[in-house]
């Protein structure tokens, strides 16, 4: 995804921006001094922008090993007096939940934003958890923008609430908010400033031992009670009246956009309470809205988070407003919202017939890019398993591009759970059954959560063949750097952390490196490793096809010599590169516009007839 320039725009001008880009701009306009992240779609672009532009206002940025480390690092910077921010996808907040919950008790120094992007409909995720639940779990304030303009503007309120109440603030978006584009009116960039904070002077609250935590819990509940009635932040919420109806919608985030679209397209009179502050629920404006409307539809994605709170608040108030939502099946629980779904909810309230809102399944599945080294790895390893007489070997996979190996024709993935789980799950299966398990994990994922899993597998005596697919980047989220690579961070040069060294430090003695592009070498290595016992780690190296695209575009292209081609279909059915296609008459050809020029398809293990040749 091409990112906009966030700094080369003067104050007061408008710029077409993604929601995520607007959040980054909001950080720069509000004196953010420290940012950390582990990239995860749909939040990745914030880190990409801050990596590029953050230092221009004196802000520090880092790609952290994982979300927990990112959170703790940003928290430390906050205690040291810098406005700080950490951003992650919804499942990343699971990783960071331990420090998140405790830091809400301890409080912060300078303001701290905790941005989390949910993924309704699971466009790039293994679940569609509702991260708003974390706000309740931790007793943390939560703000939800609906548009790119709000994405930028609401950052100001995040820091103001955070500093007024000494508390981290959860800033929650979803895919449609993070990835929608709209004009954003920009303000002035504010240089990062440091507050004068002596960490030692606040140690009684920043040291989360039980005796301190007991006191801090009551302080926290008091803060949240005050915030729920704090009129200073009332501009985060508003009532919109469309006609004189006494029927209303309460909504927030992306669902606000879908709600107003539905109302306008249906041409009906309804009122809308748009909540920007969704924890705690703002009491005064909510009570006013319930008083003004006889029937209220709660429109929100995923769980009935707002609905449960507003139903409870209505009962406390003794309001007669009738509330409909997910709990009485007026709205669906799963997948992202759209205007047609909202229209059906409105039709139910009005006693009208509902319409079919089902979305047809996509005709195609995701696939590896042409030239992706993972294609060659999976093709070769599957072939090696078959030749070794072990095609039914259990294969555990992990989070990353290589999870696409699950699909045919590779079928290389019987489990995939979370970051690092390929090794942990694989070791559990091995220990429970005694069989040798094959696991796949990427280089970035290994640094994120695979190191501890590997150390545990070694310590427990598991019998595993682990492939670390090293493509030199965190590819799926935007080619962010991995800890293995040398890098310049905030103007300083850092030497990468060698992958082989980390593996050996975990106690693995059998460490092998092979090229993803050398199918013969990888096949022989795999067949030999399958005969071993204990832990064997094979690092397959091949650069991501999306790196150095201009250089790769100059590579020689390949074509199929139809005179040599036997139409065995191995290249199209088993190797399965998108550049290799079939004509209506059954002839196989290579699309020169798709061909990456990697040459892997010309290998004799893919085309034994040597029909795939360089274009002369």
DOZAMI-211807 format. One line per field, with one value per residue (C-alpha): residue number from 1; x, y, z; residue in one letter. Coordinates in Angstrom, 1 decimal. Each point is the difference from the previous one (the first is absolute). Layout:
N
k: NUM ...
u: X ...
v: Y ...
w: Z ...
r: A ...
This chain:
616
k: 1 2 3 4 5 6 7 8 9 10 11 12 13 14 15 16 17 18 19 20 21 22 23 24 25 26 27 28 29 30 31 32 33 34 35 36 37 38 39 40 41 42 43 44 45 46 47 48 49 50 51 52 53 54 55 56 57 58 59 60 61 62 63 64 65 66 67 68 69 70 71 72 73 74 75 76 77 78 79 80 81 82 83 84 85 86 87 88 89 90 91 92 93 94 95 96 97 98 99 100 101 102 103 104 105 106 107 108 109 110 111 112 113 114 115 116 117 118 119 120 121 122 123 124 125 126 127 128 129 130 131 132 133 134 135 136 137 138 139 140 141 142 143 144 145 146 147 148 149 150 151 152 153 154 155 156 157 158 159 160 161 162 163 164 165 166 167 168 169 170 171 172 173 174 175 176 177 178 179 180 181 182 183 184 185 186 187 188 189 190 191 192 193 194 195 196 197 198 199 200 201 202 203 204 205 206 207 208 209 210 211 212 213 214 215 216 217 218 219 220 221 222 223 224 225 226 227 228 229 230 231 232 233 234 235 236 237 238 239 240 241 242 243 244 245 246 247 248 249 250 251 252 253 254 255 256 257 258 259 260 261 262 263 264 265 266 267 268 269 270 271 272 273 274 275 276 277 278 279 280 281 282 283 284 285 286 287 288 289 290 291 292 293 294 295 296 297 298 299 300 301 302 303 304 305 306 307 308 309 310 311 312 313 314 315 316 317 318 319 320 321 322 323 324 325 326 327 328 329 330 331 332 333 334 335 336 337 338 339 340 341 342 343 344 345 346 347 348 349 350 351 352 353 354 355 356 357 358 359 360 361 362 363 364 365 366 367 368 369 370 371 372 373 374 375 376 377 378 379 380 381 382 383 384 385 386 387 388 389 390 391 392 393 394 395 396 397 398 399 400 401 402 403 404 405 406 407 408 409 410 411 412 413 414 415 416 417 418 419 420 421 422 423 424 425 426 427 428 429 430 431 432 433 434 435 436 437 438 439 440 441 442 443 444 445 446 447 448 449 450 451 452 453 454 455 456 457 458 459 460 461 462 463 464 465 466 467 468 469 470 471 472 473 474 475 476 477 478 479 480 481 482 483 484 485 486 487 488 489 490 491 492 493 494 495 496 497 498 499 500 501 502 503 504 505 506 507 508 509 510 511 512 513 514 515 516 517 518 519 520 521 522 523 524 525 526 527 528 529 530 531 532 533 534 535 536 537 538 539 540 541 542 543 544 545 546 547 548 549 550 551 552 553 554 555 556 557 558 559 560 561 562 563 564 565 566 567 568 569 570 571 572 573 574 575 576 577 578 579 580 581 582 583 584 585 586 587 588 589 590 591 592 593 594 595 596 597 598 599 600 601 602 603 604 605 606 607 608 609 610 611 612 613 614 615 616
u: 0.0 1.4 0.3 -0.7 2.5 -1.0 2.4 0.3 -3.4 -0.4 -2.3 -3.6 0.2 -1.8 1.6 -1.5 1.0 -0.6 -1.5 3.3 2.0 -2.2 0.7 3.7 -0.5 -2.0 3.0 2.3 -2.4 -0.3 3.6 0.3 3.6 0.2 -1.7 0.4 -1.7 0.1 -1.7 -3.4 -2.7 -2.2 2.2 3.3 0.0 0.3 3.4 1.1 -0.8 1.7 3.0 0.3 -1.1 0.1 3.5 -0.8 -1.8 2.5 -2.0 1.7 -1.4 0.7 -1.2 0.0 0.5 -3.7 -3.0 0.8 3.5 -1.4 -2.5 2.5 2.5 -2.6 -1.2 3.6 0.3 -3.2 1.3 3.1 -2.1 -0.6 -3.5 0.1 -2.1 -0.1 -2.1 -1.0 -2.7 -2.6 1.8 3.1 -1.8 -0.3 3.8 0.2 -2.9 2.2 1.7 -3.1 -2.2 2.6 1.0 -3.6 0.4 3.4 -0.8 2.5 2.3 -0.6 -3.1 -0.1 -2.1 -0.7 -1.3 -1.7 -1.5 -2.7 -0.6 -3.8 -0.5 3.6 1.5 3.5 -0.4 -0.7 -3.0 -2.2 0.2 -1.5 2.8 -2.4 -0.3 3.5 -1.2 -2.4 2.5 2.7 -2.4 1.6 -1.4 -0.8 -0.5 -1.2 0.3 -2.2 1.8 3.6 -0.6 -1.1 2.9 2.3 -2.0 -0.9 3.7 -0.1 -2.7 1.9 3.0 -2.1 -2.0 3.1 1.8 -3.0 -0.7 3.5 -1.2 0.7 -2.8 -1.2 -0.4 -2.1 -0.6 -1.1 1.1 -2.4 1.1 3.7 -0.1 -2.5 1.3 -1.5 1.2 1.5 0.5 3.4 1.4 3.5 2.6 1.0 3.6 0.3 0.4 1.1 -1.9 2.2 -0.8 2.1 -0.8 1.3 -2.5 -2.9 1.3 -2.9 -2.4 2.2 1.2 -3.0 0.4 -3.2 0.2 0.1 -2.5 -2.7 0.1 0.3 -3.1 -2.3 1.8 -0.6 -3.7 -0.3 1.8 -2.4 -3.1 1.3 0.7 -3.6 -1.3 2.8 -1.6 3.4 0.1 -3.6 0.9 1.0 -3.7 -2.9 -3.7 -1.1 -3.7 -1.5 -3.6 -2.4 0.0 0.2 2.0 3.7 3.3 2.9 3.3 3.7 3.1 -0.5 -3.6 -0.9 0.9 -2.2 -2.9 -0.1 0.3 -3.0 -2.1 0.7 -0.5 -3.3 -1.2 -1.3 -0.1 2.2 2.4 3.5 2.2 3.6 2.3 3.7 0.7 -1.3 1.5 -1.2 -3.4 -0.6 -3.0 -1.6 -0.3 -1.1 -2.7 -1.2 -0.2 -1.9 -2.4 -0.6 -0.5 -2.6 1.8 3.8 2.0 3.6 2.2 3.5 2.3 0.8 -1.1 -3.0 2.5 -1.9 -3.3 0.7 1.2 -2.9 -2.7 1.5 0.1 -3.6 -1.2 1.9 -1.6 -3.5 -0.3 -2.9 2.1 -0.2 3.4 0.7 3.4 1.9 -1.5 -3.5 1.4 -0.9 3.7 2.6 2.9 2.6 1.9 0.3 -3.0 -1.4 -2.9 -2.2 0.3 -0.9 -3.0 -1.3 0.3 -2.0 -2.6 -0.5 -0.7 -2.4 -1.7 1.1 1.3 3.7 2.2 2.8 3.4 2.2 3.2 1.2 3.2 3.1 0.6 3.7 2.2 3.2 3.3 3.7 1.3 1.9 3.6 -0.8 2.7 -2.7 -1.5 3.2 0.5 -3.5 0.1 3.4 -0.7 -3.3 1.8 2.7 -2.6 -1.6 3.4 0.9 -3.3 -1.3 -2.8 -2.3 2.5 -1.8 1.0 -0.6 0.1 0.1 -1.0 1.4 0.0 0.9 -3.3 -1.2 1.8 -3.2 -1.7 0.2 2.2 2.5 -2.3 2.8 -1.8 -2.1 -0.1 0.4 -0.9 2.1 3.4 2.6 -2.5 1.3 2.9 -1.9 -2.9 2.3 2.0 -3.2 -1.1 3.5 0.1 -3.5 0.5 3.7 0.0 2.3 -2.0 0.8 -0.5 0.1 0.8 1.2 3.1 -2.0 -2.4 2.9 1.4 -3.5 -1.0 1.9 3.2 -1.7 -2.0 3.2 1.8 -2.9 -0.1 3.7 -0.3 -2.9 1.6 -2.4 0.7 -0.5 1.3 -0.5 0.2 0.7 -1.0 2.3 -1.1 1.9 -3.0 -3.4 -1.6 -3.7 -0.4 2.1 3.7 0.9 3.5 0.8 2.5 2.3 0.9 2.4 -1.9 0.2 -2.4 -0.6 3.4 1.9 1.5 -0.9 1.4 -2.6 -0.5 1.1 -2.8 2.4 1.4 -3.4 -0.9 3.2 -0.4 -3.3 1.9 -0.5 3.1 -1.3 -0.4 0.1 -0.3 -1.4 -1.0 -3.7 0.9 2.3 -2.6 2.5 1.9 -3.2 -1.5 3.1 0.3 -3.7 0.2 3.1 -1.5 -3.1 2.1 1.5 -1.5 -0.1 -0.2 1.3 -0.4 0.3 0.2 -1.2 1.2 -1.6 -0.7 -3.7 -1.1 -1.3 3.5 2.1 -2.9 1.7 3.1 -2.0 -2.0 3.2 0.5 -0.4 -3.5 -1.0 -2.2 -1.3 1.4 -3.2 2.0 1.7 -3.1 -1.6 -3.1 0.8 -1.4 2.5 0.9 -3.6 -1.6 2.8 2.4 -2.9 1.6 -2.6 2.2 -0.5 -3.4 -2.1 -1.7 -3.5 1.5 2.1 3.3 2.2 1.7 1.8 -1.5 3.0 -1.7 -0.3 3.3 2.5 3.0 1.0 0.5 -1.2 -2.5 2.8 1.6 0.0 -2.0 -2.8 0.3 1.9 -0.5 2.0 -2.8 0.2 2.7 1.3 -1.6 2.7
v: 0.0 3.4 2.4 3.7 2.6 1.0 2.9 1.7 1.8 3.4 0.7 0.5 -1.9 -3.2 -3.3 -3.2 -2.5 -3.5 -0.2 -1.4 2.7 2.6 -1.6 0.3 3.7 0.5 -1.4 2.5 2.9 -0.8 -0.3 -3.8 -0.7 -3.8 -2.7 -3.7 -2.8 -3.5 0.2 -1.6 0.7 2.1 2.2 -0.2 3.3 2.0 -1.6 0.4 3.7 0.6 -1.9 2.3 3.4 -0.3 1.2 3.3 1.3 -1.5 -3.2 -3.4 -3.0 -3.7 -3.3 -2.2 -3.7 -0.5 2.0 -0.7 1.4 2.9 0.8 -0.1 2.1 2.7 -0.2 0.6 3.0 1.4 -0.4 1.9 3.0 -0.6 -0.2 -3.5 -2.3 -3.7 -1.5 -3.5 -2.2 -1.6 -3.3 2.1 1.4 -3.5 -0.2 3.4 -0.5 -0.8 3.3 1.8 -1.0 0.7 3.3 1.2 -0.5 1.6 2.9 1.7 3.1 1.9 -0.9 -3.5 -1.2 -3.7 -0.4 -3.3 -0.8 -2.7 -2.1 -0.8 -2.6 -1.2 1.4 -0.6 -1.7 -3.3 1.3 3.1 0.6 3.2 1.9 2.4 -2.8 0.9 3.5 -1.6 -2.7 2.7 2.8 2.1 3.0 -0.7 2.4 -1.1 2.2 -0.5 1.9 0.9 3.6 -1.3 -2.5 3.1 2.3 -2.5 -0.6 3.4 -1.3 -3.3 1.8 2.5 -2.7 -2.1 2.9 1.4 -3.4 -1.5 -3.1 -1.7 0.5 -2.6 1.4 -2.6 -0.1 -2.7 -1.0 2.4 3.0 -0.7 -0.6 2.5 3.1 3.4 3.7 1.0 3.6 0.2 2.0 1.0 -2.5 0.2 -0.9 -2.8 1.4 -1.7 0.5 0.2 -3.2 -1.7 -3.7 -0.7 2.5 -2.1 -3.4 -0.7 -0.2 -1.2 -3.1 -2.3 -2.1 -1.1 2.6 2.8 -1.6 -0.2 3.8 0.6 -2.0 2.3 3.0 -1.4 -0.5 3.6 1.3 -1.8 1.2 3.6 -0.4 -1.3 3.4 2.2 2.6 1.2 -2.9 0.3 1.0 -3.7 -0.8 1.6 -0.4 0.4 0.5 -0.9 1.1 -0.1 -3.8 -1.6 -2.9 0.0 -1.8 -0.1 -0.8 0.6 -0.6 -1.4 -0.9 3.7 0.4 -3.0 1.3 3.4 -1.5 -2.2 2.8 2.3 -2.7 -1.1 3.6 -0.4 2.1 -1.2 1.4 -1.2 0.1 -0.3 -1.0 0.8 -0.8 -3.6 -0.8 1.3 0.6 3.8 0.1 3.4 -0.1 -3.7 0.7 2.9 -2.2 -2.7 2.6 1.4 -3.3 -2.7 -2.7 -0.3 -2.3 -0.6 -0.3 -1.4 -2.6 -3.3 -0.3 1.8 2.1 3.3 -1.7 -1.8 3.3 2.1 -2.6 0.0 3.8 0.2 -2.3 2.1 3.2 -1.7 1.2 -1.4 -0.1 -3.3 -1.2 -2.4 -1.4 -3.2 -1.5 -0.2 -0.9 3.3 0.2 -2.7 -0.9 -0.9 1.8 3.6 2.4 1.4 2.3 -2.9 -1.8 3.3 0.4 -3.4 0.9 3.2 -2.0 -2.4 3.0 1.4 -3.3 -0.2 -3.1 -0.6 -0.6 -2.5 1.6 -3.0 0.7 -2.6 -1.8 1.2 -2.1 -0.4 -0.6 1.9 -1.3 0.5 2.8 -1.0 -0.5 -0.6 -2.2 -1.7 -1.6 -1.8 -1.0 -1.5 -1.7 -1.6 -1.0 -1.6 -1.9 -1.1 -1.3 -2.0 -1.5 -0.8 -1.9 2.4 2.0 -0.2 1.7 2.5 3.6 2.9 3.5 3.6 3.6 1.6 -0.3 -3.6 -0.8 -0.1 -3.3 -1.4 0.1 -2.6 -1.1 0.3 -0.9 0.9 0.9 -2.1 2.6 3.8 1.8 3.0 1.5 -2.6 -2.8 -2.2 -1.0 -0.2 -1.9 -2.2 -0.9 -0.9 -2.3 -1.6 -0.6 -1.4 -2.4 -0.5 0.8 2.5 3.1 2.6 3.7 3.1 3.5 3.2 2.0 2.9 -2.3 -1.9 3.1 1.0 -3.2 -2.9 0.3 -1.0 -2.7 -1.5 0.1 -1.8 -2.6 -0.7 -0.1 -2.5 -2.4 0.5 -1.7 2.6 1.3 3.7 2.1 3.7 1.7 3.1 2.4 3.0 2.0 0.1 -0.4 -0.3 3.3 2.2 -1.1 1.3 -1.0 -3.0 -0.1 -2.1 2.8 2.8 3.2 3.8 1.0 3.6 0.8 -2.7 -3.1 -3.4 -3.4 -2.7 -2.9 -3.2 -2.6 -2.9 1.3 0.4 -3.6 -1.5 2.1 -1.9 -3.2 -1.3 -1.8 -1.0 3.4 -0.1 2.8 -0.5 2.1 0.2 0.3 -3.1 -2.8 -2.8 1.2 0.6 -3.4 -2.0 2.0 -0.7 -3.7 -0.3 2.1 -2.2 -3.0 1.8 0.3 2.7 3.7 0.8 3.6 0.7 3.7 0.5 3.3 1.9 3.7 1.1 0.6 3.4 1.3 1.8 -0.2 2.3 -2.2 -3.2 1.6 0.1 -3.8 -2.3 -1.3 -3.6 -1.7 -3.5 -1.7 -1.7 -2.4 -1.4 0.3 -3.4 1.7 -2.0 3.0 -0.3 3.7 1.2 -2.6 -0.8 3.0 2.4 3.3 2.7 0.9 -3.4 -0.2 -2.1 1.0 -1.2 -2.7 -1.4 1.5 1.1 3.5 2.5 3.4 2.3 2.8 -2.3 -1.8 1.1 -1.5 -2.1 -3.1 -2.5 -1.5 -0.9 -2.3 -3.6 -0.9 2.1 -0.6 -3.2 0.5 3.3 1.8 3.2 2.2 3.5 2.4 0.8
w: 0.0 -1.1 3.0 -0.2 1.0 3.5 0.5 -3.4 0.5 1.5 3.0 -1.0 -3.3 -0.7 -1.0 -1.1 2.7 1.3 3.5 1.2 -1.7 1.7 3.4 -0.7 -1.0 3.2 2.0 -1.7 0.6 3.7 1.0 0.1 1.1 -0.1 -2.1 -0.2 -1.9 -1.3 -3.4 -0.5 -2.5 0.2 2.2 -1.9 -1.9 3.2 0.7 -3.6 0.1 3.4 -1.2 -2.9 1.5 3.8 0.5 -1.8 3.0 2.5 0.6 0.5 -1.7 0.1 -1.4 3.0 0.3 0.9 1.4 3.6 -0.4 -2.0 2.7 2.9 -1.9 -0.8 3.7 1.1 -2.2 1.4 3.5 -1.1 -1.1 -3.8 -1.5 -1.3 -2.2 -0.9 -2.8 -0.9 -1.5 2.2 0.6 0.8 3.0 1.3 0.0 1.7 2.4 3.1 0.1 -1.3 2.9 2.7 -1.5 0.3 3.7 0.4 -2.3 -2.3 -0.2 -3.1 -2.1 -1.5 -3.0 -0.4 -3.6 -1.0 -3.3 -0.1 -3.1 -0.4 -2.7 0.6 -3.2 1.3 3.3 1.7 2.1 0.3 3.7 1.3 1.6 1.7 2.7 1.1 1.0 2.5 1.1 0.8 1.0 -2.8 -1.8 -3.7 -3.0 -3.4 -3.1 -3.0 -2.8 -1.0 1.3 3.4 -0.1 0.0 2.2 2.8 0.7 1.8 2.4 0.5 1.4 2.0 1.7 0.5 1.8 1.9 1.5 -0.2 -1.9 -3.3 -2.5 -2.4 -3.5 -2.0 -3.7 -2.4 -3.5 -1.8 2.1 -0.2 -3.7 -1.3 -1.8 0.4 0.0 3.3 1.1 1.5 3.0 1.0 0.8 3.7 1.0 2.6 3.5 3.2 3.3 3.0 1.8 2.6 -0.3 3.6 1.4 -1.3 0.8 2.5 -2.9 -2.8 1.9 -0.3 3.1 1.8 2.7 -2.5 -2.4 2.6 0.4 -3.7 -0.8 1.9 -1.5 -3.4 0.5 1.3 -3.1 -2.3 1.9 -0.4 -3.7 -0.6 1.1 -1.3 -2.3 -1.2 -2.5 -1.0 -3.6 -0.6 0.0 -1.8 -0.8 -3.6 -0.7 -3.4 0.3 3.0 0.5 3.4 -1.4 0.4 -0.6 2.4 -1.7 -0.2 -2.2 -3.4 0.7 0.2 -3.7 -0.9 2.1 -1.6 -3.4 0.7 1.4 -3.0 -2.6 1.5 0.3 3.5 3.1 2.9 2.6 0.5 3.2 -1.2 2.8 -0.3 3.6 0.5 3.4 2.3 -1.7 0.3 2.3 -0.6 -3.8 0.1 2.6 -2.2 -3.1 1.8 1.2 -3.5 -1.7 0.5 -2.0 -0.3 -2.3 1.1 -3.1 0.6 -1.4 1.7 3.6 1.7 1.9 -0.1 0.1 3.3 1.6 -1.3 1.0 3.5 0.1 -1.2 2.8 2.6 -1.4 -0.1 -3.6 -2.1 -3.2 -1.9 -1.0 -2.9 -1.1 0.0 3.2 -1.6 -3.4 -1.7 -1.0 -0.8 2.3 -2.7 -2.7 -0.9 -0.3 -3.3 -0.9 -1.1 3.4 1.7 -2.3 1.0 3.6 -0.7 -2.0 3.0 2.2 -2.5 -0.6 -3.6 -2.0 0.3 -3.0 -0.7 1.0 -0.5 -1.8 -2.6 0.9 -2.1 -3.1 0.6 3.0 1.0 -1.5 0.2 -2.2 -3.2 1.1 3.6 1.6 2.2 -3.1 -0.9 3.7 0.4 -3.4 0.7 3.6 -1.0 -2.7 2.5 2.5 -2.7 -1.2 3.6 0.4 2.6 -1.8 3.0 2.4 2.2 -1.1 2.4 -1.5 1.2 -0.6 -3.2 -3.8 0.3 1.6 -3.6 -0.2 1.6 -3.4 -2.8 -1.6 2.9 2.9 2.3 3.2 2.3 2.8 0.2 3.2 0.9 -0.2 0.9 0.5 -2.8 2.2 3.3 -1.5 -2.0 3.1 1.8 -2.8 -0.1 3.7 0.1 -3.0 -0.3 -3.7 -1.7 -0.8 -2.7 0.9 -2.1 1.4 -1.6 1.1 1.4 1.8 1.5 1.6 1.1 1.9 -1.4 2.1 3.3 -1.8 -1.4 3.3 1.6 -2.8 0.5 3.8 -0.2 -2.5 -2.9 -3.3 -2.7 -3.4 0.1 -3.2 0.6 -3.3 -0.1 -2.7 1.5 1.1 1.7 -3.3 0.4 1.9 -2.3 -0.1 3.4 1.2 2.2 2.9 -2.1 -2.4 0.5 0.3 0.5 2.8 0.8 -1.6 1.8 -1.6 1.6 -0.8 -0.6 2.4 -1.9 -0.4 0.3 3.2 1.6 -1.0 1.4 3.2 0.5 0.1 -3.6 -1.3 -3.4 -1.9 -3.8 -2.6 -3.5 -2.9 -0.8 -3.6 -0.1 -0.1 -0.2 3.1 2.0 -1.0 1.0 3.3 0.8 -0.7 2.2 2.8 0.0 0.9 3.0 3.5 2.6 -1.2 -3.5 -1.2 -3.8 -0.9 -3.6 -1.4 -2.9 -0.3 -0.1 -3.6 1.0 1.0 -2.6 -2.6 -2.5 0.0 -0.4 -2.8 -2.1 0.4 -3.0 -0.5 -0.7 -2.6 -0.7 -3.1 -1.3 -2.1 3.2 2.3 0.6 1.7 3.2 1.9 2.9 -0.4 0.2 2.3 2.5 -0.1 -0.4 -1.0 -1.0 -2.9 -1.5 -1.6 -2.3 -3.3 -0.9 -2.3 2.9 -1.0 2.9 -0.3 2.3 0.3 -0.5 1.9 3.1 -0.3 2.6 -1.8 3.0 -2.2 2.7 -2.5 -2.4 2.5 -1.1 3.2 -1.3 -3.8 -0.7 -3.7 0.1 -1.8 2.0 -1.5 0.2 -2.5 -2.5
r: X X X X X X X X X X X X X X X X X X X X X X X X X X X X X X X X X X X X X X X X X X X X X X X X X X X X X X X X X X X X X X X X X X X X X X X X X X X X X X X X X X X X X X X X X X X X X X X X X X X X X X X X X X X X X X X X X X X X X X X X X X X X X X X X X X X X X X X X X X X X X X X X X X X X X X X X X X X X X X X X X X X X X X X X X X X X X X X X X X X X X X X X X X X X X X X X X X X X X X X X X X X X X X X X X X X X X X X X X X X X X X X X X X X X X X X X X X X X X X X X X X X X X X X X X X X X X X X X X X X X X X X X X X X X X X X X X X X X X X X X X X X X X X X X X X X X X X X X X X X X X X X X X X X X X X X X X X X X X X X X X X X X X X X X X X X X X X X X X X X X X X X X X X X X X X X X X X X X X X X X X X X X X X X X X X X X X X X X X X X X X X X X X X X X X X X X X X X X X X X X X X X X X X X X X X X X X X X X X X X X X X X X X X X X X X X X X X X X X X X X X X X X X X X X X X X X X X X X X X X X X X X X X X X X X X X X X X X X X X X X X X X X X X X X X X X X X X X X X X X X X X X X X X X X X X X X X X X X X X X X X X X X X X X X X X X X X X X X X X X X X X X X X X X X X X X X X X X X X X X X X X X X X X X X X X X X X X X X X X X X X X X X X X X X X X X X X X X X X X X X X X X X X X X X X X X X X X X X
